[in-house]
Amino acid sequence: MVNGRRVLGLLNNMALYPDTEGPDFYLGIRKTNPVYGAGITAPVFTKRLIVDGSLDRYEMFVSPKRLPVIAEDVRRALRGSRRSSLVTIHDYRELLNGFNDLGITLWFDSDAKFWEAAYIRSRWSARLYPITAIFHTISYHFMLHSFILPLLLSQSYPCDSVICFSDAARRALVKLLERVATKFGNDYKVSLKYRGRLDVIPLGVDTQLFRPRNKSSIRRQLGLPVDACIILYLGRFSFIDKMDLFPTLRVVRDLMIRHPSRNTLLVLAGTSRGTYLESMKHYLSELDMLQRVKIVAAAPEDRHLLFSAADIFVSPSDSIQENLGSTPIEAMASGVPQVVADWNGYRESVRHGETGFLVPVCWTRCDGDLSDLAPLHVMNVEFDHGSMAQSVAMDLREYGRCLEALIVNKSLRVAMGRASRKRAMECYSWQSVVTKYEEIASELAAIAKSGSYEPRRAPSYSCPSYFETFGHYATKCLDDDTLMYLSSSTQSEGEVLPEYHPALEGRILDARIVTAVINAMTHGNGRDGQYLREKPASSHSPVAMAEVVLQVESALGRHADEIRRHIMWLLKNGVVEIKESDVPINRGEFLSL
């Protein structure tokens, strides 16, 4: 800690969902298009760390292009929170200078990119501080190369922690790390090891939003029958990476036939992937169930109301993509008994016989062909995940018995609902989850304080060195001794660049740097940002690129290479010129590589 202050650093890659344009979704703010998995859990987790946390400051780093939108999203997401003033949002180019002045004592990554955080620490921090990162899913085969291997290659310390949502996920991650380290080590004769911890902190739930309500009034509001026994499924309609609902439809159909007087209604709420929903509708027609099933096909903005309206929640998960699952916890907080597969982290959240029922699941080793072929279709997760999910079988007889017990016994539903709400409040409220996170953070900080630290100041192999690699593409290359001057047209007309240039909007260009470059070349004192239509001062003798860079760097504190790019942009657009005789053309190799 620095001066007793606890400061959290974040490289915020999840502020906006990739397909979103505009400030539609961040940290729990609604968006127009469906958001799945990490697109919801990562930003919500980040928000709750701030709102329910106790740290002194939060320093968030974002990409230049996204900064204005993300800043607005954060402002909206934290509106009304007394802790909103503790958040500072930085252009991540600020990492290049002054990073140590921020006093970072802990780093958190909400999108499992531990290696990015480790690179930042090793490259720019003078002190050792803990890094924590959360993994949302670990099942996709391309992650062996893009997530697991980078984690093993990172400079990790005993004070670091990768946080899993369930012990089931933690055990799987241990196996993946061991497997990749062993296989890679044997193939390339190197030793790889992740030296940090693997801790378990579950997902949290907003227990104020997800809570028991008057079922009758909520059902009238949603257009659902007041006197029905409602079984709810809520989630994606996808047999590939969520679950296959066909067996559930058959089990519920049999129960409806067995208990015709119970007025059972199955509500299927969520968004569809591909043609699965249409196939399911066709199957419902064959089962003669269309009148006993209500499908809410859009992503429900009122999902908390749907939970409050339900009597029983079902989730027959069969995909390895799921680690813990948020919907059983949301049902739990809403006081709704859960009947779910005894699969992955579900068995850790659902208490069998207390908050609901865990239905036995069986599987067998049948993945040899999928594993051998996986490297040939690196980004094709549909075939292997879909194939494996179809080989995971629930005990349908036990499934039916569990559902039947709740359908016919209202007292049991009420008792399990109360137990569910109690467990959600004790174990899964965001306050309890954040408290667990900060307890682990304190442990890690103590380890970091006593640990040795050997930062790697040199750039890593993943730094691309663009000019060194591609410099020979150019006809000629300039250096800091190149003499430059403002073009005669610029001096006479004062037209520098269109103020609507898209590079400005994308924050690739900075008006202040362009102004400072022109001022350095004319020895003028133009105001920041007024270069677009302002006639520059008269030109003086040619000036070396190094001199311009030095003056602008001193005035603005920006990286020298960023300034050089702005100079080259002015040259690109004819604002700056060079003497041809000063730059010889070399048709051979420009660089000694």
N, C-alpha and C positions, 0 to 999 in steps of 0.2 A: 504494500500500500504506500501511497505517496501522501504525506501529511495527513494520514488517517482517512483519506477519501477513497471511496470505492467507485471506480469509473469503468463502465462497460463499453467495449468497442464492438461495432457490428459492421460487417460488409453486407449491405442489404441487397441481396439479389432477388428477393421474392416480393418486393413491394407491389409490383404489377404482374398480373398474369400475362404470359407471353403474347396471347392473342388479343389482348385488350388495348384499345386506343383511348387515351384520355384517362382522367383520374376516376375510374369506375370502381376499382376494388383495391383495398389495402387494409390490412389489419381488421378484417371483419366488415368492411364497408361493402354493400351489395354491388354486384355488377350485372350487366345484362346477359352475358354469356355464361354457360355453366362452368363452374370451377370445381376441380376435383382434388382430392388427396392433399399433396404438399402445397398446392395453390391456396388451400384454406388453412391447413394446420400450421404452416410455417409463419405466415404473417400474424395469425391469431396468437400463436405462441410468443412471438416477439412483442406484440401489443401487451399481453398480460404480464410479461417480464417487467415492462415499464410501469403499467398501471398498478399492479399488485406488488411490485418489488420495493426494495428499500435502499437501492444503490443511490449514490450521490449524483452521478451524471451518466448520460448515455450519448456516446459519440458515434454517429451513424455515417458511414461512407457509402456513396452511391455514384453511379456513372454520370459523366457530365450531361449526356443527352437526357437522362431521366430525371435529373435533379429537380427541375421546376415542378414536374408532375408529382414526383414522390414527395416533395416538400408539402405540396397541397394535400396529398393523400394523408400524410402523417398528421398534418394540422387538423384535418376533418376527423380522422380516426381517434385522436386524443382530445378532441373538443370536450370541454367539461371536466377533464381530468386535472386535478391540481398538480400533477407531475409532468404535464406537457412542457412546462418551461425548462425541464431538466434535459431535454433532447436537443442536440445540435446536429444539423445535417451538413455534411461536408461533401464537396466535390472530391472524389477519391484521388485526384491528382495532388491533393494536399498531403498525401502520404509521402510525397517526394521530399518534403521539407517540414520541419517542425513537429513531426509525429510524437517525439518524446515529450514535448511540452504539454501534451494533453493528459499525461499521467494515467494512461490505461493500466488498470490492474486486473482486468479479466476480458477475454474476447469470446463472443458468442456468434456462431454461424447457424442460421436456421434452415440451411439447405444442404447440410452434410458435406460441404466443401471444406473439410478440415485443412487440406493442403494449401488453400488460398490464405487462410488465416495464419498457418505456419510460415508461409512465405513472407507475409507482411511482418510478422514478429522477427524472423531471422534477418530479414533485409534491412529493417529500419528501427527496430527497438533496441535500446541499450540495456533493457532490463528483461528478465524472465517473468512472464505472467502466464496464468493458465489459459488454455483454449478449450472451449466446449463446443461441440457440434452435434446436431441431432440428425439421425438417419430416419427417413420416412419409409423407405422400402429398400430391400436389398436383394430382390429376387431376379431382376433382369440380368441376363447373361452378359450384356455389354458393360455392366457395372464392374465386372471383374477387372476390366482394363481401365475404365474411366473413373472408378471410385475406389475400389479395394487396393489396386496397385499404387495409385497416388498416395493413399493413406499410408501404405508401407514405406514409400519412398520419402515421405515428409520427415522433417526434423521434429520429432515428437519427444516429449519429456514425461516423467512420471506425474507431473502436475496437470497433464492434459486429460480430457475425457470425451469419448464419443458416447452420447446419450441415446439409449434405445427406449422405445415406448413400452416394451414388454420383455420379460425374461426369455420368452420364446425367440424373440428377435435377437436378443443378446447372444443366446446359444448358437443361433444360425450365423451371426456375424463372427463369432470366435472360430467356427468351422471354416468360413470363407477366408479369413485372415491366415489361418494355419495352412489351408490348401494352397492359396496363391503364393504365400511365402515359400513353401516347400517346393512347389512345382517350378516357380520362377528361379528359385535358388539353385535347384538341380540343373535346370536348362542353361543358366547363364553364370553359374559358379559365383554367386554373390549371396550375401546374407542380408535379409530384410526382416525388420521387426517394427511393429507399432509398440511404442514404449509407454503409452498412456493407459488410462483405465477405460473400462466399458461399464457405465452406470445405467441404471434403469429408473426412468421417471415417466409415468404414464401421461397420456393426453389429459387435458383438463376439460371441464364443461362449465358453461355459464349457468350456474344453478339458479340464477334469478330469471333468466329467459326460459330455461327448460325446468319446469316445475309442474306439480299437479294443479289442475284447474277444474272448474265445474264442467263435467263431461257433457251434460245436456246442453248447456248454453254454447259450448264450443262446437258441438256437433251441429246445432242449428245454424251457427255462423258458417260452417264449412259445407252445409247441405248434406250431412250424413244422418242416417236414421238414429233417433235417440235411443230406441229400445234394442238395438242390435248388439251382439257381442262382436266387436271389431278386432280383427287380427291385422296388424300393420307390418308391411315391409317398406322400408325407406332406404333408397340408395340408387346406384346406377343399375340400369338394366343391361348387364353385360355378363355373359357366361365366360368371357375370356379372362378378365382381370378383377371380377367382383364375385359373382356366384351364379349358379344355374338354378333358376326357380321352378323348372318343370317338375322335379320330384315334389316340391312343396305344393304345387297346384293339385297334384294327384292325392297327396295326403289330406289336404284340406277338403277336397271334393268328397273323399270317403267319410270324413267326419260330418260333413253336411248331410250326407245320406243317412248316416247312423243316428244323427240327432236333428231331425227336421224341425223340431219345435224351438230350437235354440236361436233361430234367426241369426246365424253367423254370417258376417260380411268380411271378405278379404279386401283390404285396401292396399294397392300397389302404387307407391309414390316414388318418383324419381325421374331421371332423364335416360334416354335410350342411346345405346351405342350400336350403330349399324342397323341391321334388320331384326335384331333380337326381339324387340317389342312387338313387331308385326307377327313374328313366329309365335310368340307367346299368346297373342290374341287368337291366332288360328287354333292353338292347342286348347285354349279356354272354350272355344266354340265346340270342338270335338268332345270336350268333357261336359258340355252343356252347363257351363258355369258363368256365362256372361252376365246373367242377372244377379249373381251373387258376388261379383267382383267389381270394384270400382278402381279405375286406373287414373292416376294423376300423372300425366305424361310429362309435364314441364317440371323444371327444378323448382320445388315449392319454396317460396319466400316465407311461408308460414309453417315451416317444418316443425317448429316448437308447438304449434297448435295441433298439428296432426298427431304428435306424440301424446299430447294431453287428451286427445279424443279417443285414443286407442285403449283397448283392454289387454291386449297381448302384443308383444313385438317379436317378430321372427327374423333371423338372419342365418340362413344355412350356408355359411361361408365354406368355399372349397378351393380357394386360390391361394397360392403361396405369396401372392403380392401383398396380402393383408398382414400387418404386424400386430395390431391391437384392435383397431376398429373404433370409431367414434360413436356410431349409432347405438350400440348396446349401452354405452355410457349415457348418451342423451336420453334413451328410454328409461334408464335407471333413475336419472335425475328427475324425470317426469313422473316417476312413481308407477311405471308400467313394467310388469313381469317380462322377462326375456326368455325366449326359447331359441337357443342358438347352437351351432355346431361346436362340439368339443374339439376345437381346432385353433391353432396359433395362440394369440394373446387373449382370445375370448375366455379361455379357461381361467385366466388370471383376473378378469374383471367380473365375470358372472359367477355368483356363488350358487352352486347346484343345490336345489332344494330350499334355498333361502331367498335369493332375489329372482330366481327363475330356474331353468333346466338346461343342462349341457347334454346334447345328444351325441352318443358315441359315433366316431368316424373311423373308417379303416382305409388303408392305402397299401400299396406294394411297390417294390422296386421295379420300375418299368420306364426308366428314362435314358437308357444307354444310347439309343439312336438319337434322341433329342440332344443329348450332351455332345455327342460326336459331331453333329451337324451345326450346332449353334454358332461356331465361328464363321460359317459360310453366309449367314444372314444376320449380321450383327445387330441391326436395329429392328428385326422382325420378332417381336415378342408375342405376337398373337398365336402363332402355331404352337409354340412350346408351352406357353401358359395355358392356352385353351386345351391342349392335349392332356396336360397333367391334371387340370381341374376336372376333366371328365373321368379321370381314374380315381378320384377321391369320392368315397361313398359313405353317406350317412346311414345309420340304422333307421330305416323308415318306420318300422314297427314301433320302436321306442320314440321316434319323432311324433308319431300319431298319439301314443299314450300320454306324452308330456302335454301336447296341445289339448287333448281331451280332458285331462285333469283340470286344466285352467278354464276350459269352456264351460264345463258342467258345475264348477265349484267357485262361485263368486267370492266366498269368504277367503279361499286360497288366493285368489287374485288380489284381494284387498291386502291381505297379510304380506304377500310378496311385494306388492307395490310400496308398502310402508318401509319394509326392509331395504328395498331398492333405493328409495329416497335417502334413507339414513346412510347407506353405504356411499352413495354419490357425494353427499355433503362431507363425509369424513375423509374420503380418499381421492375424489376427483374434482372437487371445487378448484377453481383456478388459484385461489389463495393458498390452498394446501399444496398444490403442485409447484407454485412459485417458491413457497417456503422450502420444499425439498430441494429445488434447484439451488437456492441460495445457501442452503446447508452444505451441499456438495461443493459449491463455489468456495466457501470458507475453508473447507478441508484442502481443496486444491491450492488455494492461496498460501496456506501454511507450508505445503510441500514445495511450492515454487520459491518461497522465501529462503528455504534451506538448501535448494538445489543449485547445481552448477549450470552455467549457461555459456554456450559457445555458438554465437550467431554466425551465419554464413553471409558475409557482406557482399560477396560476388554474386552476380546474377546466376540463376539456375539454368539448367539445360532447357527449361521450358520458355525462357526468354528468347524470342525469335531472332533478334539482330537483323532486322529487315535490310538495312543498307549494306551491311557486310555481305549478306547473302545475294542481294539483287542489284547492288550498285553498278555492276557491269552492264545492266540493261541500258543505261543512259549513254548518250553520245559523249558527254563530258560531265565531270564532277567538280563542284565548287568546294572551296575550303574557306577557313576563317580569314585568310589573307586576300580574298577576292574583293576588289574595289567596286563599289556600287554608287549609283546616284539616282535621283528622281527623274523620270522621263520628262521630256519637254512638254508633252501633251498634258501631263498631270499638273505641271507648274502653271500652264496657261489656262487650262479649263477647270482645274480643281475637282475633276470627277474621279473619285477613287474606286468605288465599287457600288453596285446596286444594294440598297439597304435591305432588300428582300432576299438576298442571297441565301439559299437553303443551308449553307454551311454555318451561318449564324444561328439559325434555328436549332440545328443539331449540336451547337456548342463546339463545333470543330474549330471555328474561328472565334476569336475574342476581340471585340471592338477596342478594348483598352490596349491590347498588345499592338494592333495595327496602328493606332494613334501614336503610341509610344515609339514605334519603329520610325514612322514618318517624322516625328519630332526630333528623334535622334539624328536623322539624316539632314534635317534642315535647321537644327539648333533652335527650333521654335518651342512654344509653350502651349500648344493646342489643348483644349479641354478633353478629358476622357470621353470617348464615345462620339465625338463630334466630327469624325473624319469622313463620314459618308458623302456629304455634299459640301464640305468646307474646303475652301482653297488653301493649300499648304503655304508655308512661308517660302521665300525664295531659296533656290538650291545653292549649296556651297560646293566646294571641291569634293570629289568622290571620297567615300568613307569605307573603311574596311568592315567586312561583316562582323569580325570579332569585336570591333569598337561598338557597333550598334547593339550587338548581343549583350555586351557588358553594361551599357547604359540602361537598356530596358530591364535586364535582370536586376540591376541595382534599384531601379525605380519601382518595379512591380513584384519582385521576388518570385518570378516564374522560372520554370526550368529552361535552361539555355536551348535545348533542342526544340521545345515548343516555340520559342522565339524564332529560331532558324526556320521552322515550318511556316511561320507567318511571313518572314522575309521572302521565302521561296514562293509563297502564294502571291505576294505583291509582284514578284518577278513574273510569275505565271500569267498575271493579268495586265502586264505592261506598265504598271505603276512604277516599278523599279527596273533599272537597266544596268547592264554590266558592259565593260569594254571587251569586245571579242578578243583583242590581243592579249588581255590579261588571263584568258582561260584557254590554253591550248587544247586542241582536239586530239584525243588519243584513240585511235581505232583498235588498239589492242586491249590488253587486260588493264583495267583501271585499278584493281586492288590486288594486293598480295595476300591470298587467302591461306 
